[in-house]
Amino acid sequence: MNDLDFNASEYREMEAQILDTIDRWVEKDVRPIALHFDQADEYPLELVEQMKELGLFGATISQEYGGLGLSATTYARIVSRICEVWMAPSGIFNSHLIMASCVQRAGTAAQKAHFLPRFATGELRGGIGLTEPDAGTDLQSIRMVAQRDGDDYVLNGTKTWISNGIKGNCLAVLTKTDPQASPAHRGMSLFLCEKGEGFTVGKKLKKLGYRAIDSAELIFQDFRVSADNLIGGEEGKGFVQVAGGLELGRINIAARGAGMAAGATKMALAYAKERKTFGKPIAEHQAIQLKLAEMSTRAEAARLLVEQAAVKFDKNERCDLEAGQAKFFASEAAVKNSLDGMRVFGGYSYSPEYEIERFYRDAPLLCIGEGTNEIQRIIIAKQMIARSDG
Ligand SMILES: Cc1cc2nc3c(=O)[nH]c(=O)nc-3n(C[C@H](O)[C@H](O)[C@H](O)COP(=O)(O)OP(=O)(O)OC[C@H]3O[C@@H](n4cnc5c(N)ncnc54)[C@H](O)[C@@H]3O)c2cc1C
């Protein structure tokens, strides 16, 4: 499903053009700068301007609000193609689009009209603020409080690990409007917070991988936000609103994993054909062939699981199980293929001059974000059991 006024063949043609543009952009503008920005852990601001021109900040935002209105399938293909080369830039628009999807699905008409066009152009961009120093998986134990005061709410608390927290200017922030509520999720509310007095960056966090994209601790100290920015206009819906975005969020992480698994395979194959030992390319040694075969099979299986979940999502069919399986398998495939790729590259895999080194540091994040893979497997099993009960 896409919200453009196209028939299926026109849509396929448009998608092919978009993917071709993305491929050319990745080779011309993304790959050449990856080494420098990753090593310097420097935010690639020039990519942001290019992403605005490409429409990526509005990729899944409805055309009615100035976005491209792309299907989840097309979106996943775009994400995979970028991540075949460098995963971090996808984080500039991925968590931004999760924030946008919360507004698109649950926002009031006024919120949609006010925020979505500005999200689509990238004028306002950011992500989601859920995690706190003492609460990640167990989001119902967050401490950030939002207290009503006249026409405003006053926010106090700390968020951490927030992607786009420094360079972004807007964040969907999960809070407690009723800290005593039981169950806790009934007292949780989501606010759209534009940066201003009382909303400051505590610090930029250093990371193993996924560098160049800022991850920040954010401090809210008597930060006032208008009650108009409470998503949906009703308290107590924040947890459900966040959970509602998880299917697309998981498809997105899965697409990153499938892209990385494919990227690692391509670079290992190319290197294996070039590098010689004992008088022949290492690709002719059976031990290397076994790795290449496993890597390509994992990458292809990951791609197919992502496609399956995205197609179901686009048909408005239930896809929590499929999105969970895709996220779990594709993220593990990215980790395994990065490690196998390192084996193929031998000693050179330890040099940042070779992209496989970055893949190995970037891939593990995919097992943590959008629900850790421990939790993911539990969710998959619970859904299997529930579906088999009828
Ligand atoms: C680079 C990066 C970017 C991030 N970006 C964002 C962002 O933009 N916005 C945001 O809100 N957050 C972000 N996060 C935070 C991320 O979502 C959390 O790290 C993640 O949800 C896990 O939470 P935690 O780190 O507190 O781990 P914990 O919840 O403390 O979990 C620790 C371990 O215990 C396991 N565990 C926990 N509970 C259970 C259980 N019931 N059963 C079995 N195992 C369990 C987990 O799987 C994990 O292995 C980011 C993190 C990183 C590293």
The ligand as an SDF file (V2000), in Angstrom:
LIG
                    3D

 53 58  0  0  0  0  0  0  0  0999 V2000
   23.6130    3.5790   19.7430 C   0  0  0  0  0  0  0  0  0  0  0  0
   22.2920    3.5440   20.4410 C   0  0  0  0  0  0  0  0  0  0  0  0
   21.2530    4.3180   19.9700 C   0  0  0  0  0  0  0  0  0  0  0  0
   20.0340    4.3400   20.6770 C   0  0  0  0  0  0  0  0  0  0  0  0
   19.0410    5.1900   20.2530 N   0  0  0  0  0  0  0  0  0  0  0  0
   17.9330    5.3500   21.0290 C   0  0  0  0  0  0  0  0  0  0  0  0
   16.9600    6.3530   20.7220 C   0  0  0  0  0  0  0  0  0  0  0  0
   17.0670    7.0730   19.7210 O   0  0  0  0  0  0  0  0  0  0  0  0
   15.9010    6.4990   21.5590 N   0  0  0  0  0  0  0  0  0  0  0  0
   15.7460    5.7340   22.6760 C   0  0  0  0  0  0  0  0  0  0  0  0
   14.7680    5.9310   23.3940 O   0  0  0  0  0  0  0  0  0  0  0  0
   16.6490    4.7520   22.9940 N   0  0  0  0  0  0  0  0  0  0  0  0
   17.7330    4.5640   22.2060 C   0  0  0  0  0  0  0  0  0  0  0  0
   18.6720    3.5890   22.5260 N   0  0  0  0  0  0  0  0  0  0  0  0
   18.4860    2.7990   23.7230 C   0  0  0  0  0  0  0  0  0  0  0  0
   18.0450    1.3550   23.4210 C   0  0  0  0  0  0  0  0  0  0  0  0
   16.7370    1.3550   22.9310 O   0  0  0  0  0  0  0  0  0  0  0  0
   18.1990    0.5690   24.7300 C   0  0  0  0  0  0  0  0  0  0  0  0
   19.5830    0.4130   24.9700 O   0  0  0  0  0  0  0  0  0  0  0  0
   17.5100   -0.7810   24.6570 C   0  0  0  0  0  0  0  0  0  0  0  0
   16.1160   -0.5970   24.6800 O   0  0  0  0  0  0  0  0  0  0  0  0
   17.8990   -1.7180   25.8160 C   0  0  0  0  0  0  0  0  0  0  0  0
   17.7530   -1.0780   27.0510 O   0  0  0  0  0  0  0  0  0  0  0  0
   18.9480   -1.0720   28.1260 P   0  0  0  0  0  0  0  0  0  0  0  0
   20.1800   -0.6670   27.4000 O   0  0  0  0  0  0  0  0  0  0  0  0
   18.5040   -0.2440   29.2740 O   0  0  0  0  0  0  0  0  0  0  0  0
   19.1160   -2.5700   28.5550 O   0  0  0  0  0  0  0  0  0  0  0  0
   18.3200   -3.3310   29.7290 P   0  0  0  0  0  0  0  0  0  0  0  0
   16.8690   -3.1030   29.5880 O   0  0  0  0  0  0  0  0  0  0  0  0
   18.9530   -2.9780   31.0160 O   0  0  0  0  0  0  0  0  0  0  0  0
   18.6510   -4.8460   29.3830 O   0  0  0  0  0  0  0  0  0  0  0  0
   19.9150   -5.4570   29.6650 C   0  0  0  0  0  0  0  0  0  0  0  0
   19.8820   -6.9120   29.2160 C   0  0  0  0  0  0  0  0  0  0  0  0
   18.8420   -7.6330   29.9080 O   0  0  0  0  0  0  0  0  0  0  0  0
   17.9580   -8.2220   28.9650 C   0  0  0  0  0  0  0  0  0  0  0  0
   16.6080   -8.2090   29.5270 N   0  0  0  0  0  0  0  0  0  0  0  0
   15.9460   -7.1460   30.0540 C   0  0  0  0  0  0  0  0  0  0  0  0
   14.7360   -7.5190   30.4850 N   0  0  0  0  0  0  0  0  0  0  0  0
   14.5900   -8.8370   30.1810 C   0  0  0  0  0  0  0  0  0  0  0  0
   13.5510   -9.7980   30.3440 C   0  0  0  0  0  0  0  0  0  0  0  0
   12.3630   -9.4760   30.8710 N   0  0  0  0  0  0  0  0  0  0  0  0
   13.7670  -11.0740   29.9270 N   0  0  0  0  0  0  0  0  0  0  0  0
   14.9520  -11.4210   29.3560 C   0  0  0  0  0  0  0  0  0  0  0  0
   15.9710  -10.5510   29.1740 N   0  0  0  0  0  0  0  0  0  0  0  0
   15.7970   -9.2820   29.5750 C   0  0  0  0  0  0  0  0  0  0  0  0
   18.0820   -7.3910   27.7040 C   0  0  0  0  0  0  0  0  0  0  0  0
   17.6990   -8.1170   26.5610 O   0  0  0  0  0  0  0  0  0  0  0  0
   19.5600   -7.0680   27.7230 C   0  0  0  0  0  0  0  0  0  0  0  0
   20.2690   -8.1850   27.2020 O   0  0  0  0  0  0  0  0  0  0  0  0
   19.8610    3.5170   21.8090 C   0  0  0  0  0  0  0  0  0  0  0  0
   20.9090    2.6830   22.2410 C   0  0  0  0  0  0  0  0  0  0  0  0
   22.1150    2.7000   21.5790 C   0  0  0  0  0  0  0  0  0  0  0  0
   23.2310    1.8380   22.0870 C   0  0  0  0  0  0  0  0  0  0  0  0
  1  2  1  0
  2  3  1  0
  2 52  2  0
  3  4  2  0
  4  5  1  0
  4 50  1  0
  5  6  2  0
  6  7  1  0
  6 13  1  0
  7  8  2  0
  7  9  1  0
  9 10  1  0
 10 11  2  0
 10 12  1  0
 12 13  2  0
 13 14  1  0
 14 15  1  0
 14 50  1  0
 15 16  1  0
 16 17  1  0
 16 18  1  0
 18 19  1  0
 18 20  1  0
 20 21  1  0
 20 22  1  0
 22 23  1  0
 23 24  1  0
 24 25  2  0
 24 26  1  0
 24 27  1  0
 27 28  1  0
 28 29  2  0
 28 30  1  0
 28 31  1  0
 31 32  1  0
 32 33  1  0
 33 34  1  0
 33 48  1  0
 34 35  1  0
 35 36  1  0
 35 46  1  0
 36 37  1  0
 36 45  1  0
 37 38  2  0
 38 39  1  0
 39 40  1  0
 39 45  2  0
 40 41  1  0
 40 42  2  0
 42 43  1  0
 43 44  2  0
 44 45  1  0
 46 47  1  0
 46 48  1  0
 48 49  1  0
 50 51  2  0
 51 52  1  0
 52 53  1  0
M  END
$$$$
